[in-house]
Amino acid sequence: MRHYKCHLTVTVSNLFR
């Protein structure tokens, strides 16, 4: 589930982008 956190950060970053 560690990869899930990374993916979540990317998703949030993309949204904020």
C-alpha positions as CSV (number, residue, x, y, z in Angstrom):
1,M,0.0,0.0,0.0
2,R,3.1,2.2,0.0
3,H,2.7,2.8,-3.7
4,Y,-0.9,3.9,-3.1
5,K,0.4,6.9,-1.1
6,C,2.7,7.9,-4.0
7,H,-0.2,7.7,-6.4
8,L,-2.4,9.8,-4.2
9,T,0.2,12.5,-4.0
10,V,0.5,12.5,-7.8
11,T,-3.2,12.8,-8.2
12,V,-3.4,15.7,-5.7
13,S,-0.5,17.4,-7.4
14,N,-2.1,17.0,-10.8
15,L,-5.4,18.5,-9.4
16,F,-3.5,21.4,-7.9
17,R,-1.6,21.9,-11.1
